Amino acid sequence: MTLARPTRRLDLLDGFTLPPELEARRPAETTGLARDEVRLMVTEGEEIRHLVFSDLAAVLRAGDLLVVNNSDTIPASVPVDDLVVNFSTSLPGGLHVVELRRRSGSSSQPWQGLHPRTVWLPGGGALELLAPYPLDSPSRRLWVAHPQLGVELGVYLARFGEPIRYPHVDAAYPLSDYQTIFGSTPGSAEMPSAGRPFTATLLAELVAAGVAVAPVTLHTGVSSLESGEMPYPEWYEVPPATVALVNHTRGRGGRVIAVGTTVVRALETVSDDRGRSHPGRGWTDLVISSGDGMRVVDGLVTGWHEPASTHLDMLEAIAGRERLVESYRAALSEGYLWHEFGDSHLILPG
C-alpha cells in the first residue's frame, strides 16, 4: 500500500468515454424495480456470471463475512446564488474541505471562475477559503475553509443543504434515495453507493445462509476527482467487534468481502503484514495501487467506475488485471449501468 501516483490504466479503458446510455440517471425504485433488483455481475476466477443483486445470498457461502460502511449520507450541498458549495471532509480545528461548483439545473458543473476569499451562505453564514487542498494541488478545485455558521455544521446542513448531485442524474431526488440500509453515523458527503442495493429481505437471506455482516465507518468526501488527482484523507473507524469477526473469519478459512472501496480502504488501513486486523480510528491517507496485494480483503462488492477513476487501481489489486479487463468488457457489451444508481459487480477470489 503506497501513496504513489498510479502509473498505468486498464488498456481497455484508455481513451474510453462512458456512453450516455450506460449512465444510471435515476434510482431503480423509480423504474418499478426494488433496490436489490439491479443487475449483478459476478467475477470469480475465469468465470463471469450475470445475475441480479437479490441472488447474492446464493453466491456467497456460510462462513463468509460482509463488511459494510455504516456512514450516513448528509445533505452536503448548499446552493448559493449561481454557485453550489459542497462540504466534503471535516478537518481538525473546525476546518472543512469544500468544493465550489456552478449551479446547472438540478445538478452542478465544475467551477471555472476565480475563487472568492469569502463565500456568503444562506441564513447569514459565511465560508472563508484559506488555502487549496492539498496545498500543492494544481487544480484549485478543493479548498480548506473555515465555516462560520452560528450552529453546528450538521444542524446547518439539515436546514439549508441538499444531496450532492451530478449532471448524469435526471432530477432532484430526495436525500433518502442517497442513503443505504446500513447508514447510522452521519458524515458522508456522497453515498457509499456499493451498499445501496441491499434490502432488509436480502440481509435476512444472507444471515440465514450463514453469512455474517459487520460494520466499519468511513466518511466519504466528494468523488468527482479530476484526472490525475489522488484520493485524499478520509475519516474512518474500525471497531473492536468488527476486527474480531475479520480475524475469526480469516482464521477459519472464510472470505472477507468488502462492500465498497471505502470499506477496503478502512480495513487495509488497520491491517498488518501478517494479515491481522486491529481496531483503529482517525484519518486514513492509504491509496491502494494496482501492484499492491490485499492484507485481509478477499472480495469486493462495488459499482462500475469510470476510466479516470483511481478506484480501478484498487480493483486491479483485488481482481488482477486480466480478470478486471474481461469484466469491464462484459459490462460494456451487456449494457450494465454506471454511477451511484447503477448496477453492481462482485469480485471473488478464483
C-alpha positions as CSV (number, residue, x, y, z in Angstrom):
1,M,0.0,0.0,0.0
2,T,1.5,3.3,-1.1
3,L,0.8,6.9,-1.7
4,A,2.5,6.6,-5.1
5,R,0.6,8.0,-8.1
6,P,-0.8,5.1,-10.2
7,T,1.3,4.6,-13.3
8,R,-1.0,2.7,-15.6
9,R,-4.6,2.2,-16.6
10,L,-6.5,-0.6,-18.0
11,D,-5.7,-0.9,-21.7
12,L,-9.4,-1.4,-22.4
13,L,-10.3,1.9,-20.9
14,D,-7.6,4.1,-22.4
15,G,-9.4,6.9,-24.1
16,F,-12.7,5.4,-23.2
17,T,-15.7,7.7,-22.7
18,L,-18.7,6.2,-21.0
19,P,-21.7,6.0,-23.4
20,P,-24.6,8.2,-22.2
21,E,-27.0,5.3,-22.4
22,L,-24.9,3.4,-19.7
23,E,-25.3,6.2,-17.2
24,A,-27.9,5.3,-14.5
25,R,-29.9,8.5,-14.4
26,R,-32.4,7.6,-11.6
27,P,-32.9,5.3,-8.7
28,A,-34.1,1.8,-9.6
29,E,-37.2,2.3,-7.5
30,T,-38.5,5.0,-9.9
31,T,-38.4,2.4,-12.7
32,G,-40.5,-0.2,-10.8
33,L,-37.6,-2.2,-9.5
34,A,-36.7,-2.9,-5.9
35,R,-33.2,-1.8,-4.9
36,D,-32.0,-5.4,-4.9
37,E,-33.2,-6.0,-8.4
38,V,-30.4,-4.1,-10.1
39,R,-28.0,-6.3,-12.1
40,L,-25.1,-8.1,-10.5
41,M,-22.0,-9.4,-12.4
42,V,-20.1,-12.0,-10.5
43,T,-16.4,-12.4,-11.5
44,E,-15.0,-15.5,-9.9
45,G,-11.8,-17.0,-11.3
46,E,-12.2,-17.3,-15.0
47,E,-16.0,-17.3,-14.7
48,I,-18.3,-14.4,-15.3
49,R,-22.0,-14.7,-14.4
50,H,-24.8,-12.3,-15.0
51,L,-27.3,-12.2,-12.1
52,V,-29.5,-9.8,-10.1
53,F,-28.4,-8.4,-6.8
54,S,-31.0,-10.4,-4.9
55,D,-29.1,-13.6,-5.9
56,L,-26.2,-12.5,-3.6
57,A,-27.2,-14.9,-0.8
58,A,-26.9,-17.9,-3.2
59,V,-23.5,-16.8,-4.4
60,L,-21.8,-16.3,-1.0
61,R,-21.3,-19.2,1.3
62,A,-21.6,-20.0,5.0
63,G,-18.6,-18.6,6.9
64,D,-18.1,-15.5,4.6
65,L,-18.1,-12.1,6.2
66,L,-19.6,-9.0,4.6
67,V,-18.1,-5.8,5.9
68,V,-20.3,-2.7,5.2
69,N,-19.9,1.0,5.6
70,N,-22.4,2.5,8.2
71,S,-21.7,6.1,7.2
72,D,-24.9,8.0,6.6
73,T,-25.1,10.5,3.7
74,I,-25.5,14.1,4.8
75,P,-27.2,16.9,2.7
76,A,-23.7,18.3,1.9
77,S,-24.5,20.6,-1.0
78,V,-25.6,24.2,-0.3
79,P,-26.8,26.4,-3.2
80,V,-25.5,30.0,-3.1
81,D,-26.8,32.2,-6.0
82,D,-25.1,30.7,-9.1
83,L,-22.8,28.6,-7.0
84,V,-23.0,25.3,-5.1
85,V,-20.8,24.7,-2.1
86,N,-20.1,21.0,-1.4
87,F,-19.0,20.3,2.1
88,S,-16.6,17.4,1.6
89,T,-14.5,16.3,4.6
90,S,-14.1,17.6,8.1
91,L,-10.6,18.5,9.4
92,P,-9.3,19.2,12.9
93,G,-9.8,22.6,14.4
94,G,-13.2,23.2,13.0
95,L,-12.0,23.4,9.4
96,H,-13.6,21.7,6.4
97,V,-12.6,20.7,2.9
98,V,-15.1,22.2,0.4
99,E,-15.7,22.3,-3.3
100,L,-17.2,25.1,-5.3
101,R,-19.3,24.2,-8.3
102,R,-21.5,26.1,-10.8
103,R,-25.2,25.5,-10.5
104,S,-26.7,23.8,-13.5
105,G,-30.4,22.9,-13.3
106,S,-30.9,20.3,-10.5
107,S,-27.1,19.4,-10.5
108,S,-23.8,21.3,-10.9
109,Q,-20.7,21.6,-13.1
110,P,-17.1,22.3,-12.2
111,W,-16.5,25.9,-11.2
112,Q,-14.1,27.6,-13.7
113,G,-14.0,31.1,-12.3
114,L,-11.9,32.8,-9.7
115,H,-12.4,31.6,-6.1
116,P,-13.5,34.4,-3.8
117,R,-11.9,34.9,-0.4
118,T,-15.3,34.7,1.4
119,V,-18.5,32.9,0.3
120,W,-21.6,34.2,1.9
121,L,-24.0,31.4,2.7
122,P,-27.8,31.3,3.3
123,G,-29.0,32.1,6.8
124,G,-26.2,34.6,7.5
125,G,-23.4,32.1,7.3
126,A,-20.0,32.6,5.8
127,L,-17.2,30.4,4.5
128,E,-13.6,31.7,4.5
129,L,-11.5,30.0,1.9
130,L,-8.0,29.6,3.4
131,A,-5.8,27.5,1.1
132,P,-6.1,25.0,-1.8
133,Y,-6.4,21.4,-0.7
134,P,-4.0,19.8,-0.8
135,L,-1.5,22.7,-0.8
136,D,0.3,21.5,-3.9
137,S,-2.9,20.9,-5.9
138,P,-2.7,22.4,-9.4
139,S,-6.5,22.3,-9.9
140,R,-7.7,24.7,-7.2
141,R,-10.8,22.5,-7.0
142,L,-10.9,21.7,-3.3
143,W,-10.2,24.3,-0.6
144,V,-9.6,24.2,3.2
145,A,-12.2,26.5,4.6
146,H,-13.4,27.9,7.9
147,P,-17.2,27.7,8.2
148,Q,-18.8,30.4,10.3
149,L,-22.4,29.2,10.6
150,G,-23.6,30.1,14.1
151,V,-24.6,26.5,14.6
152,E,-23.1,23.1,14.2
153,L,-22.5,22.0,10.6
154,G,-24.9,19.1,10.8
155,V,-27.7,21.4,12.0
156,Y,-26.9,24.0,9.3
157,L,-26.9,21.4,6.5
158,A,-30.1,19.9,7.7
159,R,-31.8,23.3,7.1
160,F,-30.0,24.6,4.0
161,G,-28.3,21.6,2.4
162,E,-29.4,19.0,-0.2
163,P,-27.7,15.9,-1.6
164,I,-24.8,16.3,-3.9
165,R,-26.0,15.7,-7.5
166,Y,-24.1,15.4,-10.8
167,P,-25.3,16.0,-14.3
168,H,-26.0,12.4,-15.1
169,V,-28.9,12.4,-12.7
170,D,-32.1,13.4,-14.3
171,A,-33.9,15.1,-11.4
172,A,-33.6,16.3,-7.8
173,Y,-34.2,13.1,-5.8
174,P,-34.6,13.3,-2.0
175,L,-31.8,12.5,0.5
176,S,-33.5,9.2,1.3
177,D,-32.6,8.0,-2.2
178,Y,-28.9,8.6,-1.3
179,Q,-28.9,6.5,1.9
180,T,-28.1,2.9,2.4
181,I,-29.8,0.4,4.8
182,F,-26.6,0.4,6.8
183,G,-26.4,4.2,7.5
184,S,-26.3,5.1,11.1
185,T,-23.4,7.5,11.6
186,P,-23.9,10.8,9.6
187,G,-20.8,12.1,7.8
188,S,-20.5,11.1,4.1
189,A,-20.7,13.9,1.6
190,E,-21.7,11.3,-1.0
191,M,-23.4,7.9,-0.6
192,P,-21.2,4.8,0.0
193,S,-23.1,3.5,-3.0
194,A,-21.9,-0.1,-3.1
195,G,-24.3,-0.7,-0.2
196,R,-27.4,0.8,-1.9
197,P,-28.8,-2.4,-3.4
198,F,-29.0,-4.2,0.0
199,T,-32.5,-4.6,1.4
200,A,-33.8,-6.0,4.7
201,T,-35.1,-9.1,2.9
202,L,-31.7,-9.7,1.3
203,L,-29.9,-9.2,4.7
204,A,-32.2,-11.8,6.3
205,E,-31.4,-14.3,3.5
206,L,-27.7,-13.7,3.9
207,V,-27.8,-14.3,7.7
208,A,-29.9,-17.4,7.1
209,A,-27.3,-18.7,4.7
210,G,-24.6,-18.3,7.4
211,V,-23.1,-15.1,6.0
212,A,-22.0,-12.6,8.8
213,V,-22.3,-8.8,8.5
214,A,-20.1,-6.3,10.3
215,P,-19.7,-2.5,10.1
216,V,-16.9,0.0,9.7
217,T,-17.2,3.7,9.3
218,L,-15.6,5.8,6.5
219,H,-17.0,9.2,5.8
220,T,-16.7,9.7,2.0
221,G,-15.7,13.1,0.6
222,V,-16.7,14.4,-2.9
223,S,-16.0,11.8,-5.5
224,S,-15.7,14.0,-8.6
225,L,-11.9,13.7,-8.7
226,E,-10.3,15.3,-11.7
227,S,-7.9,13.4,-13.9
228,G,-4.6,12.8,-12.1
229,E,-6.0,13.7,-8.7
230,M,-5.3,11.2,-5.9
231,P,-7.8,10.3,-3.1
232,Y,-7.3,12.4,-0.1
233,P,-7.5,11.5,3.6
234,E,-11.0,10.5,4.9
235,W,-12.1,9.8,8.5
236,Y,-12.6,6.2,9.5
237,E,-13.3,3.9,12.4
238,V,-12.9,0.1,12.6
239,P,-14.4,-1.1,15.9
240,P,-13.1,-4.0,18.0
241,A,-16.1,-6.2,17.3
242,T,-15.6,-5.9,13.5
243,V,-11.9,-6.6,14.0
244,A,-12.7,-9.8,16.0
245,L,-15.0,-11.0,13.2
246,V,-12.5,-10.3,10.5
247,N,-9.7,-12.2,12.3
248,H,-12.1,-15.0,13.2
249,T,-13.3,-15.4,9.6
250,R,-9.8,-15.5,8.2
251,G,-8.7,-17.9,10.9
252,R,-11.4,-20.4,9.9
253,G,-10.9,-20.1,6.2
254,G,-13.8,-17.8,5.4
255,R,-13.7,-14.9,3.0
256,V,-13.8,-11.3,4.0
257,I,-15.9,-9.4,1.4
258,A,-15.8,-5.6,1.4
259,V,-18.9,-3.7,0.4
260,G,-17.4,-0.8,-1.4
261,T,-13.9,0.6,-2.0
262,T,-14.4,2.7,1.2
263,V,-14.5,-0.5,3.3
264,V,-11.4,-1.8,1.5
265,R,-9.6,1.5,2.4
266,A,-10.6,1.3,6.1
267,L,-9.9,-2.4,6.6
268,E,-6.5,-2.4,4.8
269,T,-5.5,0.7,6.9
270,V,-5.8,-1.2,10.2
271,S,-4.3,-4.5,9.0
272,D,-0.7,-5.6,9.4
273,D,1.6,-7.5,7.1
274,R,0.6,-10.8,8.8
275,G,-3.0,-10.4,7.8
276,R,-4.2,-9.4,11.2
277,S,-6.6,-6.5,11.8
278,H,-6.5,-4.1,14.7
279,P,-9.1,-1.6,15.9
280,G,-8.4,2.0,14.7
281,R,-9.8,5.4,14.0
282,G,-8.6,8.6,12.5
283,W,-7.9,9.9,9.0
284,T,-6.6,7.4,6.5
285,D,-4.4,8.5,3.6
286,L,-4.0,5.0,2.3
287,V,-4.0,4.7,-1.5
288,I,-4.0,1.1,-2.9
289,S,-2.3,0.9,-6.3
290,S,-2.5,-1.9,-8.8
291,G,0.8,-3.6,-7.7
292,D,-0.3,-4.0,-4.1
293,G,-1.8,-7.1,-2.6
294,M,-4.6,-7.2,-0.1
295,R,-3.8,-8.0,3.5
296,V,-7.3,-9.0,4.7
297,V,-9.8,-8.3,1.9
298,D,-10.6,-11.3,-0.3
299,G,-13.5,-10.0,-2.4
300,L,-15.4,-6.8,-3.2
301,V,-18.9,-5.7,-3.9
302,T,-18.7,-2.5,-6.0
303,G,-20.2,-0.4,-8.7
304,W,-18.8,0.4,-12.1
305,H,-16.0,3.0,-12.2
306,E,-15.1,5.4,-15.0
307,P,-11.7,5.1,-16.7
308,A,-10.1,8.1,-15.0
309,S,-11.0,6.8,-11.5
310,T,-8.2,5.7,-9.2
311,H,-10.6,3.1,-7.9
312,L,-9.6,1.0,-10.9
313,D,-6.2,0.6,-9.4
314,M,-7.7,-0.8,-6.2
315,L,-9.9,-3.2,-8.2
316,E,-6.9,-4.4,-10.2
317,A,-5.1,-5.1,-6.9
318,I,-8.1,-7.4,-5.9
319,A,-9.1,-8.9,-9.2
320,G,-5.9,-8.9,-11.2
321,R,-5.5,-7.1,-14.5
322,E,-6.8,-9.7,-16.9
323,R,-9.9,-10.6,-14.9
324,L,-10.8,-6.9,-14.5
325,V,-10.4,-6.1,-18.2
326,E,-12.6,-9.1,-19.1
327,S,-15.3,-8.0,-16.6
328,Y,-15.3,-4.4,-17.9
329,R,-15.6,-5.7,-21.5
330,A,-18.5,-7.8,-20.4
331,A,-20.1,-4.9,-18.6
332,L,-19.9,-2.7,-21.7
333,S,-21.2,-5.4,-24.1
334,E,-24.1,-6.4,-21.7
335,G,-25.2,-2.8,-21.0
336,Y,-24.5,-2.6,-17.3
337,L,-25.3,0.8,-15.8
338,W,-22.7,3.1,-14.1
339,H,-22.8,5.6,-11.2
340,E,-24.4,5.6,-7.8
341,F,-27.8,4.4,-9.0
342,G,-26.3,1.8,-11.3
343,D,-25.6,-2.0,-11.4
344,S,-23.2,-3.9,-9.2
345,H,-20.1,-6.1,-9.5
346,L,-19.0,-8.8,-7.1
347,I,-15.3,-9.8,-7.4
348,L,-14.5,-13.1,-5.7
349,P,-11.1,-14.9,-5.4
350,G,-10.7,-17.6,-8.0
